[in-house]
Amino acid sequence: MTETPNDRFHFSLEKEEGQLVVKGEISGTAAVPSLDDLKFHAVIALLHSIDKKNFSEVDKLHLFDQAINEIQETITEMKKHVQFQGEKR
C-alpha cells in the first residue's frame, strides 16, 4: 500500500478586535500552487452544508442575505483580476 502525501493549509478569520471567529485546516492532494484547488473544494463543501431555513428559524435571514451578497461580490472581484487576495477580515 502506498500513501499519498497530503498538502495542508491552515486558515483563520478574526474580528478587528482580534477575537477568533473561525479556524480550520484543509488537507489533500493539490494540483494547483498555493493549494487553491483545495481551497475551492473546501468553500464548495461548506456552502453545501448551509441551510437558509436555519437563519429563518431564528429570524436572522438578514445575515444569510449579507453573506450571500459578500460571496457574490467577492467572486465578481476575483473574476476581474489575475491575482486577488481580497480584503482580510
Backbone as ProteinMPNN parsed JSONL, in Angstrom:
{"seq_chain_A": "MTETPNDRFHFSLEKEEGQLVVKGEISGTAAVPSLDDLKFHAVIALLHSIDKKNFSEVDKLHLFDQAINEIQETITEMKKHVQFQGEKR", "coords_chain_A": {"N_chain_A": [[0.846, -1.183, 0.0], [0.609, 2.166, -0.905], [1.179, 5.415, 0.291], [-0.273, 8.537, -0.26], [1.114, 11.728, -0.187], [-0.234, 14.398, 1.725], [-1.163, 17.764, 1.2], [-1.314, 20.656, 3.249], [-3.32, 23.304, 4.475], [-3.697, 25.874, 6.662], [-6.145, 27.947, 8.102], [-7.62, 30.987, 9.344], [-10.025, 33.249, 10.716], [-10.469, 36.391, 11.984], [-12.067, 38.838, 14.061], [-11.943, 42.456, 13.979], [-11.092, 43.168, 16.507], [-9.408, 41.167, 17.189], [-10.582, 38.874, 18.012], [-11.248, 35.467, 17.673], [-13.05, 34.066, 15.002], [-13.459, 31.935, 13.218], [-11.687, 28.891, 12.555], [-9.602, 26.611, 10.838], [-8.562, 23.702, 8.88], [-7.366, 22.592, 5.764], [-6.814, 19.717, 3.904], [-5.208, 17.574, 1.564], [-4.513, 16.285, -1.747], [-3.028, 18.515, -3.757], [-3.403, 20.103, -6.933], [-2.749, 22.501, -7.87], [-0.734, 25.447, -7.45], [-0.228, 26.914, -4.192], [-2.322, 25.586, -3.097], [-4.804, 26.264, -4.085], [-6.844, 24.942, -5.506], [-7.733, 23.062, -3.638], [-8.69, 24.807, -1.717], [-10.907, 25.922, -3.043], [-12.51, 23.592, -3.198], [-13.015, 23.212, -0.485], [-14.499, 25.525, 0.141], [-16.766, 25.114, -1.456], [-17.74, 22.733, -0.307], [-18.383, 23.662, 2.275], [-20.375, 25.566, 1.619], [-22.354, 23.858, 0.659], [-23.204, 22.793, 3.015], [-24.808, 24.578, 4.317], [-27.976, 25.768, 5.395], [-30.609, 27.755, 4.469], [-32.968, 27.783, 5.85], [-32.31, 27.501, 8.556], [-31.48, 30.051, 9.286], [-33.838, 31.462, 8.966], [-35.42, 30.318, 10.953], [-34.497, 31.457, 13.319], [-34.977, 34.073, 12.97], [-32.996, 35.516, 11.5], [-32.525, 36.058, 8.851], [-31.471, 38.204, 7.475], [-28.735, 38.022, 7.96], [-28.028, 35.805, 6.435], [-28.595, 36.816, 3.87], [-26.726, 38.942, 3.774], [-24.299, 37.523, 3.824], [-24.487, 36.009, 1.452], [-24.504, 38.098, -0.43], [-21.923, 39.155, 0.027], [-20.344, 36.98, -0.745], [-21.04, 36.807, -3.468], [-20.117, 39.33, -4.385], [-17.378, 39.058, -3.854], [-16.672, 36.932, -5.565], [-17.211, 38.15, -8.03], [-15.226, 40.161, -8.035], [-12.929, 38.538, -7.921], [-12.993, 37.331, -10.431], [-12.327, 39.449, -12.066], [-9.611, 39.944, -11.769], [-6.25, 38.777, -12.231], [-4.605, 38.139, -10.141], [-5.668, 37.913, -6.896], [-6.33, 38.615, -3.611], [-8.154, 39.586, -1.907], [-9.908, 41.364, 0.744], [-8.704, 41.226, 3.986], [-10.349, 40.006, 6.774]], "CA_chain_A": [[0.0, 0.0, 0.0], [1.361, 3.414, -0.95], [0.499, 6.543, 0.892], [-0.13, 9.788, -0.996], [1.313, 12.837, 0.752], [-1.278, 15.425, 1.728], [-0.804, 19.153, 1.425], [-2.167, 21.226, 4.292], [-3.465, 24.757, 4.535], [-4.379, 26.308, 7.885], [-6.748, 29.267, 7.931], [-8.393, 31.519, 10.463], [-10.683, 34.522, 10.487], [-10.623, 37.1, 13.246], [-12.698, 40.158, 14.043], [-10.966, 43.544, 14.116], [-10.604, 43.194, 17.888], [-8.551, 40.01, 17.385], [-11.406, 37.761, 18.501], [-11.328, 34.402, 16.688], [-14.389, 33.763, 14.506], [-13.412, 30.569, 12.695], [-10.344, 28.371, 12.344], [-9.706, 25.282, 10.257], [-7.464, 23.155, 8.102], [-7.707, 21.877, 4.538], [-5.722, 18.825, 3.528], [-5.467, 16.732, 0.413], [-3.506, 16.367, -2.786], [-3.298, 19.703, -4.557], [-2.925, 20.113, -8.316], [-2.519, 23.905, -8.19], [0.08, 26.117, -6.425], [-0.875, 27.533, -3.03], [-3.467, 24.741, -2.743], [-6.026, 26.988, -4.43], [-7.909, 23.998, -5.883], [-8.288, 22.514, -2.392], [-9.454, 25.881, -1.074], [-12.214, 25.968, -3.705], [-13.283, 22.415, -2.766], [-13.454, 23.463, 0.893], [-15.568, 26.532, 0.087], [-17.956, 24.457, -2.017], [-18.248, 21.804, 0.704], [-19.03, 24.445, 3.325], [-21.621, 26.13, 1.089], [-23.337, 22.777, 0.582], [-23.651, 22.427, 4.362], [-25.591, 25.69, 4.879], [-29.408, 25.769, 5.105], [-31.276, 29.047, 4.661], [-34.033, 27.542, 6.829], [-31.789, 27.728, 9.912], [-31.476, 31.501, 9.512], [-35.247, 31.859, 9.096], [-35.953, 29.832, 12.231], [-34.081, 32.34, 14.416], [-35.224, 35.433, 12.494], [-31.706, 36.114, 11.127], [-32.414, 35.946, 7.406], [-30.605, 39.288, 7.001], [-27.351, 37.534, 7.994], [-27.901, 34.947, 5.257], [-28.541, 37.692, 2.695], [-25.442, 39.661, 3.815], [-23.236, 36.582, 3.458], [-24.644, 35.706, 0.026], [-24.047, 39.282, -1.16], [-20.469, 39.239, 0.141], [-19.796, 35.904, -1.582], [-21.218, 37.205, -4.866], [-19.202, 40.452, -4.655], [-16.017, 38.525, -3.856], [-16.496, 36.167, -6.803], [-17.147, 39.135, -9.12], [-13.895, 40.777, -7.99], [-11.933, 37.508, -8.258], [-13.032, 37.118, -11.876], [-11.748, 40.615, -12.734], [-8.171, 40.07, -11.555], [-5.438, 37.55, -12.344], [-4.153, 37.881, -8.768], [-6.647, 38.534, -5.991], [-6.316, 38.05, -2.259], [-9.304, 40.11, -1.172], [-9.724, 42.097, 1.984], [-8.655, 40.345, 5.156], [-11.312, 40.415, 7.816]], "C_chain_A": [[0.891, 1.247, 0.0], [0.522, 4.539, -0.396], [0.765, 7.792, 0.067], [0.068, 10.917, 0.005], [0.201, 13.875, 0.613], [-0.662, 16.794, 1.948], [-1.771, 19.706, 2.455], [-2.16, 22.743, 4.212], [-4.271, 25.079, 5.779], [-4.928, 27.714, 7.654], [-7.453, 29.685, 9.208], [-8.972, 32.864, 10.051], [-10.919, 35.158, 11.846], [-11.369, 38.399, 13.027], [-11.598, 41.199, 14.212], [-10.349, 43.589, 15.512], [-9.679, 42.011, 18.188], [-9.282, 38.785, 17.895], [-11.564, 36.73, 17.38], [-12.776, 34.111, 16.315], [-14.44, 32.319, 14.029], [-11.967, 30.185, 12.426], [-10.483, 26.971, 11.763], [-8.467, 24.875, 9.483], [-8.038, 22.424, 6.895], [-6.528, 20.958, 4.251], [-6.156, 17.935, 2.381], [-4.331, 16.854, -0.583], [-3.873, 17.511, -3.715], [-2.694, 19.566, -5.949], [-2.513, 21.518, -8.742], [-1.655, 24.528, -7.084], [-0.774, 26.809, -5.365], [-2.14, 26.811, -2.597], [-4.805, 25.379, -3.098], [-7.155, 26.067, -4.876], [-8.548, 23.379, -4.647], [-9.129, 23.55, -1.659], [-10.838, 25.999, -1.698], [-13.09, 24.79, -3.279], [-13.826, 22.616, -1.351], [-14.608, 24.461, 0.931], [-16.863, 25.898, -0.404], [-18.574, 23.504, -0.993], [-18.965, 22.553, 1.828], [-20.345, 25.045, 2.846], [-22.724, 25.077, 1.012], [-23.893, 22.397, 1.956], [-24.551, 23.483, 5.011], [-27.048, 25.599, 4.431], [-30.003, 27.133, 5.448], [-32.346, 28.945, 5.746], [-33.557, 27.834, 8.257], [-31.753, 29.214, 10.265], [-32.902, 32.004, 9.729], [-35.798, 31.487, 10.465], [-35.592, 30.725, 13.408], [-34.189, 33.81, 14.023], [-33.919, 36.184, 12.192], [-31.466, 36.003, 9.624], [-31.528, 37.047, 6.815], [-29.133, 38.869, 7.008], [-27.059, 36.621, 6.806], [-27.734, 35.807, 4.01], [-27.226, 38.467, 2.632], [-24.306, 38.752, 3.349], [-23.293, 36.245, 1.973], [-24.151, 36.875, -0.816], [-22.527, 39.406, -1.123], [-19.787, 38.178, -0.723], [-19.884, 36.294, -3.055], [-20.269, 38.337, -5.257], [-17.757, 39.969, -4.738], [-15.739, 37.767, -5.148], [-16.389, 37.111, -8.001], [-15.768, 39.771, -9.179], [-12.807, 39.777, -8.375], [-11.852, 37.295, -9.763], [-12.344, 38.252, -12.638], [-10.217, 40.612, -12.727], [-7.463, 38.726, -11.69], [-4.929, 37.152, -10.954], [-5.065, 38.638, -7.827], [-6.572, 37.845, -4.64], [-7.437, 38.602, -1.401], [-8.918, 40.861, 0.083], [-9.713, 41.121, 3.141], [-9.585, 40.886, 6.201], [-10.962, 39.785, 9.115]], "O_chain_A": [[1.812, 1.362, 0.809], [-0.691, 4.595, -0.596], [1.915, 8.076, -0.271], [-0.715, 11.056, 0.945], [-0.24, 14.183, -0.494], [0.239, 16.965, 2.769], [-2.922, 19.274, 2.526], [-1.142, 23.371, 3.924], [-5.399, 24.61, 5.933], [-4.251, 28.565, 7.077], [-7.83, 28.856, 10.036], [-8.462, 33.526, 9.146], [-11.494, 34.543, 12.744], [-11.314, 38.989, 11.948], [-10.462, 40.865, 14.547], [-9.201, 44.007, 15.67], [-9.213, 41.866, 19.318], [-8.657, 37.763, 18.181], [-11.965, 37.075, 16.269], [-13.628, 33.931, 17.186], [-15.348, 31.569, 14.387], [-11.131, 31.032, 12.113], [-11.382, 26.224, 12.151], [-7.469, 25.594, 9.435], [-9.052, 21.733, 6.988], [-5.373, 21.375, 4.345], [-7.33, 17.589, 2.253], [-3.301, 17.46, -0.288], [-4.909, 17.475, -4.38], [-1.619, 18.991, -6.123], [-1.991, 21.711, -9.84], [-1.815, 24.187, -5.912], [-1.9, 27.231, -5.63], [-2.937, 27.347, -1.827], [-5.824, 25.071, -2.481], [-8.322, 26.382, -4.644], [-9.764, 23.189, -4.605], [-10.15, 23.221, -1.056], [-11.83, 26.157, -0.988], [-14.282, 24.966, -3.027], [-14.959, 22.237, -1.056], [-15.578, 24.269, 1.664], [-17.93, 26.123, 0.169], [-19.793, 23.472, -0.832], [-20.029, 22.129, 2.28], [-21.33, 25.037, 3.584], [-23.891, 25.373, 1.27], [-24.937, 21.751, 2.047], [-25.006, 23.296, 6.14], [-27.333, 25.384, 3.253], [-29.906, 27.598, 6.583], [-32.597, 29.907, 6.472], [-34.319, 28.357, 9.071], [-31.973, 29.585, 11.417], [-33.141, 32.867, 10.574], [-36.553, 32.252, 11.066], [-36.316, 30.746, 14.403], [-33.583, 34.68, 14.648], [-33.757, 37.341, 12.579], [-30.325, 35.87, 9.184], [-30.905, 36.847, 5.773], [-28.363, 39.312, 6.156], [-25.968, 36.663, 6.239], [-26.846, 35.565, 3.193], [-26.665, 38.635, 1.549], [-23.451, 39.17, 2.568], [-22.258, 36.2, 1.308], [-23.454, 36.67, -1.81], [-21.909, 39.728, -2.138], [-18.77, 38.453, -1.359], [-18.92, 36.132, -3.803], [-19.681, 38.308, -6.339], [-16.998, 40.42, -5.596], [-14.684, 37.943, -5.757], [-15.566, 36.893, -8.889], [-15.197, 39.908, -10.261], [-11.863, 40.132, -9.082], [-10.765, 37.1, -10.309], [-11.834, 38.036, -13.738], [-9.597, 41.22, -13.6], [-7.998, 37.683, -11.316], [-4.837, 35.966, -10.638], [-5.22, 39.853, -7.94], [-6.734, 36.629, -4.545], [-7.649, 38.135, -0.282], [-7.741, 40.972, 0.428], [-10.608, 40.285, 3.266], [-9.605, 42.085, 6.479], [-11.65, 40.004, 10.113]]}, "name": "protein", "num_of_chains": 1, "seq": "MTETPNDRFHFSLEKEEGQLVVKGEISGTAAVPSLDDLKFHAVIALLHSIDKKNFSEVDKLHLFDQAINEIQETITEMKKHVQFQGEKR"}
